[in-house]
Amino acid sequence: SAGGLTDASRRVLSKHTVSNADAAVTATTAETDLASVTISANVLSTTGGLRVTAAGTVTGSAGTKRVRLYFGATAIGDTTAVSGTADWYFKAEIFNTATNAQRCLIQWSDPVNATNHNKDYITAAIDTTANVTLKATGTLGNSADTITQTMWLVEAIL
């Protein structure tokens, strides 16, 4: 065994998707995808997981900004609609406890203040025997402002 782990207890960590290309929401107040990836059916099995990192910036002070992280149709992270011009990030770990049940730990900062750090632990009931969309979205309170996603990393823990 390596590192005290037996072959049966080792987890494989693989990069699922990564993007350092900027994706911006501007000139609209509609919720808009910043980045997304489809997790193929059955990839996570009954005990697999995902590690997600998303980060970016906001500009403008005309209105509120809101960034959300979705696993399937469930918003697992939400900065809420806040004013400010600070950078933002999400870090999330999502683990199956069954093919239709997850435990999620989410950490984030919001656009009010770069030192405003939050965390939440939630459960979800997403069927991972079907394709699941993981995405980050942005919503502006005023279309003159901008939310930009500058980092997107999804790692599969199998």
N, C-alpha and C positions, 0 to 999 in steps of 0.2 A: 504494500500500500504506500502511496505517496502522500506526504503531508498528513499522515494519520487517517486518511480516507481510504476505504475499500473501493473496489471498482463499482460495487453496487450503490455506494453512497455519493460518488462523485457526480457533480453537475457539469454540464458542458455549457460554456458561455460563448455565444456567437453573436456577431454583429448582424442585426436584421436589416437596418437601414441607417444611413447617416447623410446629413446634408448641412453644409455650411453656406449654402446659397441663401441670400436674403429673400424673404417673402413678406410683402407688405399689404396692409389694409389701409386704404386711403380713399377719399372721395365717395364714401358710402357709410351708411349707418347700419347696414345689414350685417348679421353675423357671417363672417367669411373665413374659410379654411386658410390657415397659415401653412400647415404641413399635415400630411396624412400618409398612412401605410396600412395595407390590408394584411392582417395576420391570417394566414391560410388555415383552413379547417384542420383541426386535430394536431396542429403544431405544438400546442402547449400540453397535450395529454392531460392526465388528471392532476399532476403536481408541478407542471412547468410554470415559468413566469416570464415577466418582462421587466426590464429596467429602462426607464425613459428619462431623457434629459432634453428640455426645450428651454431656450432663452432668447431674449431679444431686447429691443428698446422701444420707447414711445417718444413722440415729439408733439409739440403743440399744447396749448393750454386752453383751448376753446371749449372743451367738454370732457366727459368721462371716457375712460378706456376700460375694457374688460377682456381678459384672456381666460379661456377655458381649455381644459384637457379632457377629452372624451375617450372612453373605452366602450365601443359599441355605441348605443344611444344614451349611455349614462355619463353625465358630467362628473368625473371623479376629482377634478380640481377646478377652482373658480376664484379668480382674484376679486370678484364682484365689480360692479361699475364704480370706479373711483377716479378722482382727479389726480393729476400729477404727471411728472415727466421722468421718473426714475426707471432704470432698467428692470426687467422682470425675469423670472425663471420658474420652471417646474422641474422637480425631480420626483419620480414615482417608481414604486416597486409594486407590481401586480402579480399575485401568485394564485394559481388554481388550487382549490382544495377538493374540487371535483370538476368535471367538464362544464358544469353550469353554475359554479360558485367560486368567487374570488375574494381575497383579502387584499386591500390596497392601502399603502402608506404613501401619502403625498406631502411634499414640502414645496413651498413657493414663496416668492416675494412679489409684492404688487407695485404698480406704478406710482404709488403715493410717495414712497420713501424706500431707497435701496436697502435700508436696514430693517424694513418691515418684513420679518420672516414668520411664516405660518406653517402649520402642519395639521394633518387630519388622517385618521384611520377610518376607513369605511369598508363595507362589504358590498359586493355586486353579484348579480345573477345573470351573467352573460353566457350564452351557449357557445363554447369554443369548439364544438364539433362542426360548426359552420364558420364561414369567413367572418372576421370581426375587423371593423375599421377602428384604428387608433388615430386620433387627430388632435391638433391644437387649432383653436379658432380665436379670432379677434373681433370685437365689436366696439365701434366708436359712438360716443354720444353726440359728436359733432364731426361732420365729414371733412372739416378742415384739418383735423389731427391725423396722426399716423401711428399705427402699431407695426413694428417690424420684427419678424422672427429671424434670428441670425444663426441659431444652432438647433439641430434636431438629431438626436441619437436614440435609436431603439435597439436594445440588446435582448436576445432571447436567452433564457436560462432553462436549459432542457434537462 
